[in-house]
Amino acid sequence: MKLIRPFHKVWKFYADGFRNMPSWGRQAWAMVIFKGIVVFIIMKFVFFPNHLKKNFDTDEQRSGYVLEQLTKTK
């Protein structure tokens, strides 16, 4: 119960702050969150394609490839 109290105080602090925020502040936060989601989607699908799912058919092939890459010496 003692562990929950600090988290509850922090939650109330931020909830009160957002509740008393002017409308332009809420719009700004909505824009920041929206941009964050868009950037995450772009990063996920453009820069980090699922190489293992695309190039290997089974989990065994994928795990073998990962093991080979991790243990390969240069």
Stockholm file with secondary structure:
# STOCKHOLM 1.0

chainA/1-74         MKLIRPFHKVWKFYADGFRNMPSWGRQAWAMVIFKGIVVFIIMKFVFFPNHLKKNFDTDEQRSGYVLEQLTKTK
#=GR chainA/1-74 SS CTTHHHHHHHHHHHHHHHHTCCHHHHHHHHHHHHHHHHHHHHIIIIISCCHHHHHCSSHHHHHHHHHHHHHCCC
#=GC SS_cons        CTTHHHHHHHHHHHHHHHHTCCHHHHHHHHHHHHHHHHHHHHIIIIISCCHHHHHCSSHHHHHHHHHHHHHCCC
//
